[in-house]
Amino acid sequence: PAMAGPRLAAPTAAEAELLLLQRQALAEEEVAKAKRELLTRFLQEKLSREEQSSRWGLHKVLTLWRSAQRKTKDQELRQDIEILSQTFTRVMDCKDGAIEALVTELQEAEEQQNRALRSHLDLTDQLLHLQRCRLGYLQQGFSAQVGALKAEFEAERCGISGEEGEW
């Protein structure tokens, strides 16, 4: 039995060593598991930050792209406005020229109409003068005929009165 004790103690020591090794293995496994979980969480957080950074980067790229597009469209619109402005100016100059030509023609037509009116009034005045002269000549002729008829009538009357005295 004395021998049995150390024998029993030896397996117990081996068992204790085995248990210690198992505990160490379990502890190392738990440490490795904790490290893996920590590493997984770290990688997940890093992935999340990268995704967020990627979203921000994409947002910045889209913002810059839109800004470049707006700038390009702005330049195109400004060029279009400049072209339209020049076209409008040319059209307005053309229309102003047409209006000036029409105003000139209207002034010339008014002058021509005024000359025609003055000429017509002059001719009407001449016609009135001629008619008054004619009327004056006709009145003189009429007065002369009336005077001649009166003289003839008086002569006949005197002739008739003188004959009556003979009777």
DSSP file (Angstrom, degrees, kcal/mol; ACC not computed):
  #  RESIDUE AA STRUCTURE BP1 BP2  ACC     N-H-->O    O-->H-N    N-H-->O    O-->H-N    TCO  KAPPA ALPHA  PHI   PSI    X-CA   Y-CA   Z-CA
    1    1 A P     >        0   0    0      0, 0.0     4,-1.5     0, 0.0     0, 0.0   0.000 360.0 360.0 360.0 -27.2    0.0    0.0    0.0
    2    2 A A  T  4  +     0   0    0      1,-0.3     5,-0.1     2,-0.2     3,-0.0   0.862 360.0  45.6 -66.2 -30.6    2.8    2.3    0.5
    3    3 A M  T  > S+     0   0    0      1,-0.2     4,-1.7     2,-0.2    -1,-0.3   0.793 103.2  63.7 -78.2 -29.1    3.6    1.9   -3.1
    4    4 A A  H  > S+     0   0    0      1,-0.2     4,-2.5     2,-0.2    -2,-0.2   0.856  97.0  58.7 -66.9 -32.4    0.1    2.3   -4.0
    5    5 A G  H  X S+     0   0    0     -4,-1.5     4,-3.1     2,-0.2     5,-0.2   0.951 106.5  44.0 -63.5 -52.3    0.0    5.9   -2.7
    6    6 A P  H  > S+     0   0    0      0, 0.0     4,-2.4     0, 0.0    -1,-0.2   0.864 113.7  53.4 -64.5 -29.8    2.8    7.2   -4.9
    7    7 A R  H  < S+     0   0    0     -4,-1.7    -2,-0.2     2,-0.2     5,-0.2   0.934 111.4  44.6 -65.4 -42.2    1.2    5.4   -7.7
    8    8 A L  H  X S+     0   0    0     -4,-2.5     4,-1.6     1,-0.2    -1,-0.2   0.877 113.0  52.2 -68.5 -35.0   -2.0    7.1   -7.0
    9    9 A A  H  X S+     0   0    0     -4,-3.1     4,-2.6     2,-0.2    -1,-0.2   0.856 105.0  56.6 -70.3 -33.2   -0.3   10.4   -6.5
   10   10 A A  H  X S+     0   0    0     -4,-2.4     4,-2.8     2,-0.2     5,-0.2   0.944 107.9  45.0 -66.9 -47.5    1.4   10.0   -9.9
   11   11 A P  H  > S+     0   0    0      0, 0.0     4,-3.4     0, 0.0    -1,-0.2   0.880 113.0  52.7 -65.3 -30.7   -1.7    9.7  -11.8
   12   12 A T  H  X S+     0   0    0     -4,-1.6     4,-3.2     2,-0.2    -2,-0.2   0.900 109.9  47.5 -69.0 -39.5   -3.2   12.5   -9.9
   13   13 A A  H  X S+     0   0    0     -4,-2.6     4,-2.8     2,-0.2    -1,-0.2   0.907 114.7  46.6 -67.2 -39.1   -0.2   14.6  -10.7
   14   14 A A  H  X S+     0   0    0     -4,-2.8     4,-3.1     2,-0.2    -2,-0.2   0.903 114.4  47.8 -67.7 -39.3   -0.5   13.6  -14.3
   15   15 A E  H  X S+     0   0    0     -4,-3.4     4,-3.7    -5,-0.2    -2,-0.2   0.916 112.4  48.9 -65.9 -40.7   -4.2   14.2  -14.2
   16   16 A A  H  X S+     0   0    0     -4,-3.2     4,-2.9     2,-0.2    -2,-0.2   0.908 112.9  47.4 -65.5 -39.3   -3.6   17.6  -12.5
   17   17 A E  H  X S+     0   0    0     -4,-2.8     4,-3.0     2,-0.2    -2,-0.2   0.921 113.8  47.9 -66.0 -41.4   -1.0   18.3  -15.2
   18   18 A L  H  X S+     0   0    0     -4,-3.1     4,-3.1     2,-0.2    -2,-0.2   0.922 113.0  48.1 -62.6 -44.0   -3.5   17.2  -17.8
   19   19 A L  H  X S+     0   0    0     -4,-3.7     4,-3.2     2,-0.2    -2,-0.2   0.913 112.4  49.3 -63.2 -41.1   -6.2   19.3  -16.2
   20   20 A L  H  X S+     0   0    0     -4,-2.9     4,-3.0    -5,-0.2    -2,-0.2   0.922 112.2  47.5 -64.0 -43.2   -3.8   22.2  -16.1
   21   21 A L  H  X S+     0   0    0     -4,-3.0     4,-2.9     2,-0.2    -2,-0.2   0.901 113.2  48.9 -64.0 -40.0   -3.0   21.7  -19.7
   22   22 A Q  H  X S+     0   0    0     -4,-3.1     4,-3.5     2,-0.2    -2,-0.2   0.919 112.9  47.5 -64.9 -41.8   -6.7   21.4  -20.6
   23   23 A R  H  X S+     0   0    0     -4,-3.2     4,-3.4     2,-0.2    -2,-0.2   0.925 113.2  47.8 -65.6 -41.7   -7.4   24.6  -18.6
   24   24 A Q  H  X S+     0   0    0     -4,-3.0     4,-3.4     2,-0.2    -2,-0.2   0.912 113.5  48.1 -63.0 -41.6   -4.5   26.3  -20.3
   25   25 A A  H  X S+     0   0    0     -4,-2.9     4,-3.1     2,-0.2    -2,-0.2   0.927 113.9  46.7 -64.0 -44.1   -5.8   25.1  -23.7
   26   26 A L  H  X S+     0   0    0     -4,-3.5     4,-3.0     2,-0.2    -2,-0.2   0.926 114.4  47.3 -62.8 -43.1   -9.3   26.2  -22.8
   27   27 A A  H  X S+     0   0    0     -4,-3.4     4,-3.0     2,-0.2    -2,-0.2   0.923 114.0  47.0 -64.3 -43.2   -7.9   29.6  -21.6
   28   28 A E  H  X S+     0   0    0     -4,-3.4     4,-3.3    -5,-0.2    -2,-0.2   0.908 113.0  49.6 -64.1 -39.0   -5.8   29.9  -24.7
   29   29 A E  H  X S+     0   0    0     -4,-3.1     4,-3.1     2,-0.2    -2,-0.2   0.909 112.8  46.6 -64.6 -41.0   -8.8   29.0  -26.8
   30   30 A E  H  X S+     0   0    0     -4,-3.0     4,-3.3     2,-0.2    -2,-0.2   0.902 114.0  48.0 -66.8 -40.1  -11.0   31.5  -24.9
   31   31 A V  H  X S+     0   0    0     -4,-3.0     4,-2.9     2,-0.2    -2,-0.2   0.927 114.5  46.2 -64.1 -43.1   -8.2   34.1  -25.4
   32   32 A A  H  X S+     0   0    0     -4,-3.3     4,-3.0     2,-0.2    -2,-0.2   0.903 114.1  48.6 -65.0 -39.5   -8.0   33.2  -29.1
   33   33 A K  H  X S+     0   0    0     -4,-3.1     4,-3.1     2,-0.2    -2,-0.2   0.919 112.9  47.5 -64.6 -42.9  -11.8   33.3  -29.3
   34   34 A A  H  X S+     0   0    0     -4,-3.3     4,-3.1     2,-0.2    -2,-0.2   0.910 112.8  49.2 -63.9 -40.7  -11.8   36.7  -27.6
   35   35 A K  H  X S+     0   0    0     -4,-2.9     4,-3.5     2,-0.2    -2,-0.2   0.923 112.1  48.5 -63.0 -42.7   -9.1   37.8  -29.9
   36   36 A R  H  X S+     0   0    0     -4,-3.0     4,-3.4     2,-0.2    -2,-0.2   0.931 113.9  46.2 -61.9 -44.6  -11.1   36.5  -32.9
   37   37 A E  H  X S+     0   0    0     -4,-3.1     4,-3.1     2,-0.2     5,-0.2   0.921 115.3  46.8 -62.9 -43.0  -14.2   38.3  -31.6
   38   38 A L  H  X S+     0   0    0     -4,-3.1     4,-2.8     2,-0.2    -2,-0.2   0.929 115.0  46.2 -63.5 -44.4  -12.2   41.4  -31.0
   39   39 A L  H  X S+     0   0    0     -4,-3.5     4,-3.0     2,-0.2    -2,-0.2   0.905 113.3  49.8 -64.1 -41.2  -10.6   41.2  -34.4
   40   40 A T  H  X S+     0   0    0     -4,-3.4     4,-3.0     2,-0.2    -2,-0.2   0.932 113.2  45.9 -62.6 -46.5  -14.0   40.5  -36.0
   41   41 A R  H  X S+     0   0    0     -4,-3.1     4,-3.0     2,-0.2     5,-0.2   0.918 114.0  49.5 -62.1 -42.5  -15.6   43.5  -34.2
   42   42 A F  H  X S+     0   0    0     -4,-2.8     4,-2.7    -5,-0.2    -2,-0.2   0.927 113.8  45.2 -61.3 -45.0  -12.5   45.6  -35.2
   43   43 A L  H  X S+     0   0    0     -4,-3.0     4,-3.1     2,-0.2    -2,-0.2   0.887 113.1  50.5 -67.2 -38.1  -12.8   44.4  -38.8
   44   44 A Q  H  X S+     0   0    0     -4,-3.0     4,-2.9     2,-0.2    -2,-0.2   0.928 113.1  45.7 -64.5 -43.8  -16.6   45.0  -38.8
   45   45 A E  H  X S+     0   0    0     -4,-3.0     4,-3.1     2,-0.2    -2,-0.2   0.914 113.9  49.1 -63.3 -41.9  -16.1   48.5  -37.5
   46   46 A K  H  X S+     0   0    0     -4,-2.7     4,-2.8    -5,-0.2    -2,-0.2   0.923 112.2  48.3 -63.1 -43.5  -13.4   49.1  -40.0
   47   47 A L  H  X S+     0   0    0     -4,-3.1     4,-3.0     2,-0.2    -2,-0.2   0.912 112.0  49.8 -60.6 -43.4  -15.6   47.8  -42.8
   48   48 A S  H  X S+     0   0    0     -4,-2.9     4,-2.7     2,-0.2    -2,-0.2   0.930 112.6  46.4 -61.6 -45.1  -18.4   50.1  -41.5
   49   49 A R  H  X S+     0   0    0     -4,-3.1     4,-3.2     2,-0.2    -2,-0.2   0.908 113.3  49.7 -63.4 -40.3  -16.1   53.1  -41.4
   50   50 A E  H  X S+     0   0    0     -4,-2.8     4,-3.0     2,-0.2    -2,-0.2   0.912 111.4  48.5 -64.0 -42.2  -14.8   52.2  -44.9
   51   51 A E  H  X S+     0   0    0     -4,-3.0     4,-2.8     2,-0.2    -2,-0.2   0.927 114.2  46.0 -63.0 -43.5  -18.4   51.8  -46.2
   52   52 A Q  H  X S+     0   0    0     -4,-2.7     4,-2.8     2,-0.2    -2,-0.2   0.924 114.2  48.1 -64.2 -43.2  -19.3   55.2  -44.6
   53   53 A S  H  X S+     0   0    0     -4,-3.2     4,-3.0     1,-0.2    -2,-0.2   0.898 111.4  51.0 -62.3 -39.9  -16.1   56.7  -46.1
   54   54 A S  H  X S+     0   0    0     -4,-3.0     4,-3.0     2,-0.2    -2,-0.2   0.916 110.2  49.0 -63.5 -43.0  -17.0   55.2  -49.4
   55   55 A R  H  X S+     0   0    0     -4,-2.8     4,-2.9     2,-0.2    -2,-0.2   0.931 113.6  46.6 -61.6 -44.9  -20.5   56.7  -49.2
   56   56 A W  H  X S+     0   0    0     -4,-2.8     4,-2.9     2,-0.2    -2,-0.2   0.913 113.1  49.3 -63.2 -41.5  -19.0   60.1  -48.3
   57   57 A G  H  X S+     0   0    0     -4,-3.0     4,-2.9     2,-0.2    -2,-0.2   0.923 112.3  47.5 -62.3 -43.9  -16.4   59.7  -51.1
   58   58 A L  H  X S+     0   0    0     -4,-3.0     4,-3.1     2,-0.2     5,-0.2   0.907 112.0  50.8 -62.6 -41.6  -19.2   58.8  -53.6
   59   59 A H  H  X S+     0   0    0     -4,-2.9     4,-2.8     2,-0.2    -2,-0.2   0.925 112.0  46.9 -61.3 -44.2  -21.3   61.8  -52.3
   60   60 A K  H  X S+     0   0    0     -4,-2.9     4,-3.0     2,-0.2     5,-0.2   0.921 113.0  49.0 -63.2 -43.5  -18.3   64.1  -52.8
   61   61 A V  H  X S+     0   0    0     -4,-2.9     4,-2.8     2,-0.2    -2,-0.2   0.933 113.4  46.6 -61.9 -45.6  -17.6   62.7  -56.3
   62   62 A L  H  X S+     0   0    0     -4,-3.1     4,-3.1     2,-0.2     5,-0.2   0.904 112.6  50.5 -62.8 -40.3  -21.3   63.1  -57.2
   63   63 A T  H  X S+     0   0    0     -4,-2.8     4,-2.6    -5,-0.2    -2,-0.2   0.936 113.3  44.8 -63.3 -45.5  -21.3   66.6  -55.8
   64   64 A L  H  X S+     0   0    0     -4,-3.0     4,-2.7     2,-0.2    -2,-0.2   0.897 113.7  50.9 -64.7 -39.2  -18.2   67.5  -57.8
   65   65 A W  H  X S+     0   0    0     -4,-2.8     4,-2.8     2,-0.2    -2,-0.2   0.934 112.3  45.8 -62.3 -46.9  -19.6   65.8  -60.9
   66   66 A R  H  X S+     0   0    0     -4,-3.1     4,-3.2     2,-0.2    -2,-0.2   0.906 112.2  51.8 -63.6 -39.9  -22.9   67.8  -60.5
   67   67 A S  H  X S+     0   0    0     -4,-2.6     4,-2.7    -5,-0.2    -2,-0.2   0.924 111.4  46.8 -61.8 -43.7  -20.9   70.9  -59.9
   68   68 A A  H  X S+     0   0    0     -4,-2.7     4,-2.6     2,-0.2    -2,-0.2   0.908 113.3  49.2 -64.0 -40.8  -18.9   70.3  -63.1
   69   69 A Q  H  X S+     0   0    0     -4,-2.8     4,-3.1     2,-0.2    -2,-0.2   0.923 111.9  48.4 -63.2 -44.0  -22.1   69.6  -65.0
   70   70 A R  H  X S+     0   0    0     -4,-3.2     4,-3.2     2,-0.2    -2,-0.2   0.919 111.6  49.9 -61.6 -43.1  -23.7   72.7  -63.7
   71   71 A K  H  X S+     0   0    0     -4,-2.7     4,-2.5     2,-0.2    -2,-0.2   0.928 113.1  46.0 -61.8 -44.9  -20.6   74.8  -64.6
   72   72 A T  H  X S+     0   0    0     -4,-2.6     4,-2.5     2,-0.2    -2,-0.2   0.935 115.2  46.3 -62.4 -46.5  -20.6   73.3  -68.1
   73   73 A K  H  X S+     0   0    0     -4,-3.1     4,-3.0     2,-0.2     5,-0.2   0.891 110.8  54.1 -63.9 -38.9  -24.4   73.9  -68.5
   74   74 A D  H  X S+     0   0    0     -4,-3.2     4,-2.6    -5,-0.2    -1,-0.2   0.931 110.0  46.6 -58.9 -47.1  -23.9   77.4  -67.1
   75   75 A Q  H  X S+     0   0    0     -4,-2.5     4,-2.5     2,-0.2    -2,-0.2   0.920 113.1  49.2 -62.7 -43.1  -21.3   78.2  -69.7
   76   76 A E  H  X S+     0   0    0     -4,-2.5     4,-2.7     1,-0.2    -2,-0.2   0.930 112.8  47.2 -61.6 -44.8  -23.5   76.7  -72.5
   77   77 A L  H  X S+     0   0    0     -4,-3.0     4,-2.8     2,-0.2    -1,-0.2   0.892 111.3  51.0 -65.0 -39.1  -26.5   78.7  -71.3
   78   78 A R  H  X S+     0   0    0     -4,-2.6     4,-2.5    -5,-0.2    -1,-0.2   0.908 111.4  48.0 -64.6 -40.0  -24.4   81.9  -71.1
   79   79 A Q  H  X S+     0   0    0     -4,-2.5     4,-2.7     2,-0.2    -2,-0.2   0.922 112.3  49.4 -64.4 -43.0  -23.1   81.3  -74.7
   80   80 A D  H  X S+     0   0    0     -4,-2.7     4,-3.0     1,-0.2    -2,-0.2   0.915 111.5  49.3 -61.1 -42.4  -26.7   80.6  -75.9
   81   81 A I  H  X S+     0   0    0     -4,-2.8     4,-2.8     2,-0.2    -1,-0.2   0.910 111.0  49.9 -63.6 -41.6  -27.9   83.8  -74.1
   82   82 A E  H  X S+     0   0    0     -4,-2.5     4,-2.6     2,-0.2    -2,-0.2   0.929 112.8  46.5 -62.5 -45.2  -25.0   85.8  -75.8
   83   83 A I  H  X S+     0   0    0     -4,-2.7     4,-2.7     2,-0.2    -2,-0.2   0.932 114.7  46.9 -62.6 -45.6  -25.9   84.4  -79.2
   84   84 A L  H  X S+     0   0    0     -4,-3.0     4,-3.0     2,-0.2    -2,-0.2   0.885 111.3  52.2 -63.9 -37.8  -29.6   85.1  -78.6
   85   85 A S  H  X S+     0   0    0     -4,-2.8     4,-2.6    -5,-0.2    -2,-0.2   0.926 111.3  46.0 -63.7 -44.3  -28.8   88.6  -77.4
   86   86 A Q  H  X S+     0   0    0     -4,-2.6     4,-2.6     2,-0.2    -2,-0.2   0.911 114.0  48.8 -64.6 -41.6  -26.7   89.3  -80.5
   87   87 A T  H  X S+     0   0    0     -4,-2.7     4,-2.8     2,-0.2    -2,-0.2   0.928 111.8  49.2 -62.6 -44.5  -29.4   87.9  -82.7
   88   88 A F  H  X S+     0   0    0     -4,-3.0     4,-2.9     1,-0.2    -2,-0.2   0.908 110.5  50.8 -60.8 -42.3  -32.0   90.0  -80.9
   89   89 A T  H  X S+     0   0    0     -4,-2.6     4,-2.7     2,-0.2    -1,-0.2   0.918 111.3  48.0 -62.2 -43.3  -29.8   93.1  -81.4
   90   90 A R  H  X S+     0   0    0     -4,-2.6     4,-2.6     2,-0.2    -2,-0.2   0.928 113.0  47.7 -62.9 -44.0  -29.5   92.4  -85.1
   91   91 A V  H  X S+     0   0    0     -4,-2.8     4,-2.8     2,-0.2    -2,-0.2   0.917 112.9  48.8 -63.0 -42.6  -33.2   91.9  -85.5
   92   92 A M  H  X S+     0   0    0     -4,-2.9     4,-3.1     2,-0.2    -2,-0.2   0.906 110.9  50.2 -64.7 -40.7  -33.9   95.1  -83.5
   93   93 A D  H  X S+     0   0    0     -4,-2.7     4,-2.5     2,-0.2    -2,-0.2   0.918 111.8  48.6 -61.4 -42.5  -31.4   97.0  -85.7
   94   94 A C  H  X S+     0   0    0     -4,-2.6     4,-2.3     2,-0.2    -2,-0.2   0.931 114.1  45.2 -62.4 -45.8  -33.1   95.6  -88.8
   95   95 A K  H  X S+     0   0    0     -4,-2.8     4,-2.8     2,-0.2    -2,-0.2   0.891 111.4  52.6 -66.8 -38.6  -36.6   96.6  -87.5
   96   96 A D  H  X S+     0   0    0     -4,-3.1     4,-2.8     2,-0.2    -1,-0.2   0.914 109.8  49.9 -60.9 -41.8  -35.3  100.0  -86.4
   97   97 A G  H  X S+     0   0    0     -4,-2.5     4,-2.4     2,-0.2    -2,-0.2   0.913 111.3  48.1 -61.8 -42.9  -34.0  100.5  -89.9
   98   98 A A  H  X S+     0   0    0     -4,-2.3     4,-2.5     2,-0.2    -2,-0.2   0.905 112.2  49.4 -64.2 -41.3  -37.3   99.5  -91.4
   99   99 A I  H  X S+     0   0    0     -4,-2.8     4,-2.8     2,-0.2    -2,-0.2   0.928 111.1  49.3 -64.0 -44.2  -39.1  101.8  -89.0
  100  100 A E  H  X S+     0   0    0     -4,-2.8     4,-2.5     1,-0.2    -2,-0.2   0.903 111.3  49.7 -61.7 -40.1  -36.8  104.7  -89.9
  101  101 A A  H  X S+     0   0    0     -4,-2.4     4,-2.6     2,-0.2    -1,-0.2   0.912 112.3  47.5 -64.1 -41.6  -37.4  104.0  -93.6
  102  102 A L  H  X S+     0   0    0     -4,-2.5     4,-2.7     2,-0.2    -2,-0.2   0.887 110.9  51.1 -67.0 -38.3  -41.1  104.0  -93.1
  103  103 A V  H  X S+     0   0    0     -4,-2.8     4,-2.7     2,-0.2    -2,-0.2   0.925 111.4  48.3 -63.3 -43.1  -41.0  107.2  -91.1
  104  104 A T  H  X S+     0   0    0     -4,-2.5     4,-2.7     2,-0.2    -2,-0.2   0.934 112.7  47.7 -61.8 -46.0  -39.0  108.8  -93.9
  105  105 A E  H  X S+     0   0    0     -4,-2.6     4,-2.8     1,-0.2    -2,-0.2   0.904 111.9  50.7 -61.7 -40.4  -41.5  107.5  -96.5
  106  106 A L  H  X S+     0   0    0     -4,-2.7     4,-2.7     2,-0.2    -2,-0.2   0.919 110.6  48.5 -63.8 -43.4  -44.3  108.8  -94.3
  107  107 A Q  H  X S+     0   0    0     -4,-2.7     4,-2.6     2,-0.2    -2,-0.2   0.924 113.1  47.9 -62.7 -42.7  -42.7  112.3  -94.0
  108  108 A E  H  X S+     0   0    0     -4,-2.7     4,-2.8     2,-0.2    -2,-0.2   0.912 112.2  49.4 -63.7 -41.1  -42.1  112.4  -97.8
  109  109 A A  H  X S+     0   0    0     -4,-2.8     4,-2.8     2,-0.2    -2,-0.2   0.903 111.2  49.7 -64.5 -40.2  -45.7  111.3  -98.4
  110  110 A E  H  X S+     0   0    0     -4,-2.7     4,-2.7     2,-0.2    -2,-0.2   0.917 111.8  48.3 -64.1 -42.3  -47.0  114.0  -96.0
  111  111 A E  H  X S+     0   0    0     -4,-2.6     4,-2.6     2,-0.2    -2,-0.2   0.925 112.8  48.3 -61.8 -43.7  -44.8  116.6  -97.8
  112  112 A Q  H  X S+     0   0    0     -4,-2.8     4,-2.6     2,-0.2    -2,-0.2   0.909 112.3  48.7 -62.9 -41.4  -46.2  115.4 -101.1
  113  113 A Q  H  X S+     0   0    0     -4,-2.8     4,-2.6     2,-0.2    -2,-0.2   0.900 111.2  50.3 -65.5 -39.7  -49.7  115.6  -99.8
  114  114 A N  H  X S+     0   0    0     -4,-2.7     4,-2.7     2,-0.2    -2,-0.2   0.906 111.4  48.5 -64.8 -40.6  -49.1  119.1  -98.4
  115  115 A R  H  X S+     0   0    0     -4,-2.6     4,-2.9     2,-0.2    -2,-0.2   0.929 112.5  48.5 -63.0 -43.9  -47.7  120.2 -101.8
  116  116 A A  H  X S+     0   0    0     -4,-2.6     4,-2.7     2,-0.2    -2,-0.2   0.902 112.1  49.3 -62.9 -39.8  -50.7  118.6 -103.6
  117  117 A L  H  X S+     0   0    0     -4,-2.6     4,-3.0     2,-0.2    -2,-0.2   0.927 112.4  47.1 -65.2 -44.6  -53.1  120.4 -101.1
  118  118 A R  H  X S+     0   0    0     -4,-2.7     4,-2.9     2,-0.2    -2,-0.2   0.926 113.4  48.8 -62.1 -43.0  -51.4  123.7 -101.6
  119  119 A S  H  X S+     0   0    0     -4,-2.9     4,-2.8     2,-0.2    -2,-0.2   0.921 112.5  48.3 -61.5 -43.3  -51.5  123.3 -105.4
  120  120 A H  H  X S+     0   0    0     -4,-2.7     4,-2.7     2,-0.2    -2,-0.2   0.923 112.6  47.9 -63.1 -43.6  -55.1  122.3 -105.2
  121  121 A L  H  X S+     0   0    0     -4,-3.0     4,-2.8     2,-0.2    -2,-0.2   0.904 112.0  50.1 -64.7 -39.9  -55.9  125.4 -103.0
  122  122 A D  H  X S+     0   0    0     -4,-2.9     4,-2.6     2,-0.2    -2,-0.2   0.938 112.6  46.5 -61.4 -46.2  -53.9  127.6 -105.4
  123  123 A L  H  X S+     0   0    0     -4,-2.8     4,-2.7     2,-0.2    -2,-0.2   0.895 112.4  50.4 -63.7 -38.9  -55.9  126.2 -108.4
  124  124 A T  H  X S+     0   0    0     -4,-2.7     4,-2.9     2,-0.2    -1,-0.2   0.919 110.5  49.6 -64.3 -42.5  -59.1  126.6 -106.5
  125  125 A D  H  X S+     0   0    0     -4,-2.8     4,-2.5     2,-0.2    -2,-0.2   0.913 111.9  48.6 -61.0 -42.4  -58.2  130.2 -105.7
  126  126 A Q  H  X S+     0   0    0     -4,-2.6     4,-2.9     2,-0.2    -2,-0.2   0.915 111.8  49.3 -63.4 -42.7  -57.4  130.8 -109.4
  127  127 A L  H  X S+     0   0    0     -4,-2.7     4,-3.0     2,-0.2    -2,-0.2   0.922 111.1  49.3 -62.1 -44.1  -60.7  129.2 -110.4
  128  128 A L  H  X S+     0   0    0     -4,-2.9     4,-2.6     2,-0.2    -2,-0.2   0.918 111.6  49.4 -60.8 -41.8  -62.6  131.4 -107.9
  129  129 A H  H  X S+     0   0    0     -4,-2.5     4,-2.8     2,-0.2    -2,-0.2   0.931 112.4  47.6 -61.8 -45.3  -60.8  134.5 -109.3
  130  130 A L  H  X S+     0   0    0     -4,-2.9     4,-3.1     1,-0.2    -2,-0.2   0.921 112.4  49.1 -61.4 -43.0  -61.6  133.5 -112.9
  131  131 A Q  H  X S+     0   0    0     -4,-3.0     4,-3.0     2,-0.2    -1,-0.2   0.893 111.5  48.9 -65.3 -38.0  -65.2  132.9 -111.9
  132  132 A R  H  X S+     0   0    0     -4,-2.6     4,-2.8     2,-0.2    -1,-0.2   0.916 112.6  48.3 -65.9 -41.6  -65.5  136.2 -110.1
  133  133 A C  H  X S+     0   0    0     -4,-2.8     4,-2.9     2,-0.2    -2,-0.2   0.948 113.5  47.1 -61.2 -47.1  -63.9  138.0 -113.2
  134  134 A R  H  X S+     0   0    0     -4,-3.1     4,-3.1     1,-0.2    -2,-0.2   0.922 112.3  50.0 -59.1 -44.7  -66.4  136.1 -115.4
  135  135 A L  H  X S+     0   0    0     -4,-3.0     4,-2.8     2,-0.2    -1,-0.2   0.907 110.4  50.4 -61.4 -40.9  -69.2  137.0 -113.1
  136  136 A G  H  X S+     0   0    0     -4,-2.8     4,-2.5     2,-0.2    -2,-0.2   0.928 112.4  46.6 -62.1 -43.7  -68.1  140.7 -113.2
  137  137 A Y  H  X S+     0   0    0     -4,-2.9     4,-3.0     2,-0.2    -2,-0.2   0.910 113.0  49.5 -64.0 -41.1  -68.0  140.6 -117.0
  138  138 A L  H  X S+     0   0    0     -4,-3.1     4,-2.9    -5,-0.2    -2,-0.2   0.907 111.3  49.0 -64.5 -39.7  -71.4  139.0 -117.1
  139  139 A Q  H  X S+     0   0    0     -4,-2.8     4,-3.2     2,-0.2    -2,-0.2   0.908 112.3  48.2 -65.5 -40.3  -72.8  141.6 -114.7
  140  140 A Q  H  X S+     0   0    0     -4,-2.5     4,-2.8     2,-0.2    -2,-0.2   0.928 113.7  47.2 -63.3 -44.1  -71.3  144.4 -116.8
  141  141 A G  H  X S+     0   0    0     -4,-3.0     4,-2.7     2,-0.2    -2,-0.2   0.916 114.2  47.4 -62.8 -41.5  -72.7  142.8 -120.0
  142  142 A F  H  X S+     0   0    0     -4,-2.9     4,-3.2     2,-0.2    -2,-0.2   0.929 112.7  48.3 -64.3 -45.5  -76.1  142.4 -118.3
  143  143 A S  H  X S+     0   0    0     -4,-3.2     4,-3.0     1,-0.2    -2,-0.2   0.899 112.4  49.8 -62.2 -38.6  -76.0  146.0 -117.0
  144  144 A A  H  X S+     0   0    0     -4,-2.8     4,-2.8     2,-0.2    -2,-0.2   0.921 112.6  46.5 -65.8 -42.3  -75.0  147.2 -120.5
  145  145 A Q  H  X S+     0   0    0     -4,-2.7     4,-3.2     2,-0.2    -2,-0.2   0.914 113.4  49.0 -65.0 -41.3  -77.9  145.2 -122.0
  146  146 A V  H  X S+     0   0    0     -4,-3.2     4,-2.8     2,-0.2    -2,-0.2   0.935 112.8  48.2 -62.7 -43.8  -80.3  146.5 -119.4
  147  147 A G  H  X S+     0   0    0     -4,-3.0     4,-2.6     2,-0.2    -2,-0.2   0.909 113.3  47.5 -62.0 -41.5  -79.0  150.0 -120.1
  148  148 A A  H  X S+     0   0    0     -4,-2.8     4,-2.9     2,-0.2    -2,-0.2   0.919 112.9  48.2 -66.0 -43.2  -79.5  149.5 -123.9
  149  149 A L  H  X S+     0   0    0     -4,-3.2     4,-3.2     2,-0.2    -2,-0.2   0.895 112.1  49.5 -64.4 -38.9  -82.9  148.0 -123.4
  150  150 A K  H  X S+     0   0    0     -4,-2.8     4,-3.3     2,-0.2     5,-0.2   0.933 112.7  47.4 -63.8 -44.1  -83.9  151.0 -121.1
  151  151 A A  H  X S+     0   0    0     -4,-2.6     4,-2.6     2,-0.2    -2,-0.2   0.923 114.8  46.0 -63.9 -42.0  -82.6  153.4 -123.7
  152  152 A E  H  X S+     0   0    0     -4,-2.9     4,-2.9     2,-0.2     5,-0.2   0.917 114.1  48.9 -65.5 -42.5  -84.4  151.6 -126.4
  153  153 A F  H  X S+     0   0    0     -4,-3.2     4,-2.8     2,-0.2    -2,-0.2   0.923 112.6  47.4 -63.1 -43.0  -87.5  151.5 -124.3
  154  154 A E  H  X S+     0   0    0     -4,-3.3     4,-3.2     2,-0.2     5,-0.2   0.888 112.3  50.7 -64.4 -38.9  -87.2  155.2 -123.5
  155  155 A A  H  X S+     0   0    0     -4,-2.6     4,-2.6    -5,-0.2    -2,-0.2   0.925 113.6  44.1 -66.7 -42.1  -86.7  155.9 -127.2
  156  156 A E  H  X S+     0   0    0     -4,-2.9     4,-3.0     2,-0.2     5,-0.2   0.896 113.7  51.3 -67.7 -38.1  -89.7  153.9 -128.1
  157  157 A R  H  X S+     0   0    0     -4,-2.8     4,-3.3    -5,-0.2     5,-0.2   0.937 112.1  45.4 -64.9 -45.7  -91.6  155.5 -125.3
  158  158 A C  H  X S+     0   0    0     -4,-3.2     4,-2.7     1,-0.2    -1,-0.2   0.904 114.0  50.9 -63.6 -38.5  -90.6  158.9 -126.5
  159  159 A G  H  X S+     0   0    0     -4,-2.6     4,-1.6    -5,-0.2    -2,-0.2   0.898 113.5  43.7 -66.7 -38.6  -91.5  157.9 -130.0
  160  160 A I  H  X S+     0   0    0     -4,-3.0     4,-1.8     2,-0.2    -2,-0.2   0.891 114.6  49.7 -72.9 -40.3  -94.9  156.6 -128.9
  161  161 A S  H  X S+     0   0    0     -4,-3.3     4,-1.7    -5,-0.2    -2,-0.2   0.891 111.0  50.2 -67.0 -38.8  -95.5  159.7 -126.8
  162  162 A G  H  X S+     0   0    0     -4,-2.7     4,-0.9    -5,-0.2    -1,-0.2   0.861 110.0  49.9 -68.9 -35.2  -94.5  162.0 -129.6
  163  163 A E  H  X S+     0   0    0     -4,-1.6     4,-1.0     2,-0.2     3,-0.4   0.844 105.6  57.2 -71.1 -34.1  -96.8  160.2 -132.0
  164  164 A E  H >< S+     0   0    0     -4,-1.8     3,-0.6     1,-0.3    -1,-0.2   0.898 101.9  55.4 -65.0 -39.2  -99.6  160.5 -129.5
  165  165 A G  H 3< S+     0   0    0     -4,-1.7    -1,-0.3     1,-0.3    -2,-0.2   0.813 104.4  55.6 -63.9 -27.4  -99.2  164.2 -129.5
  166  166 A E  H 3<        0   0    0     -4,-0.9    -1,-0.3    -3,-0.4    -2,-0.2   0.729 360.0 360.0 -76.7 -23.6  -99.6  164.1 -133.3
  167  167 A W    <<        0   0    0     -4,-1.0    -1,-0.3    -3,-0.6    -2,-0.2   0.476 360.0 360.0 -82.6 360.0 -102.8  162.4 -133.0
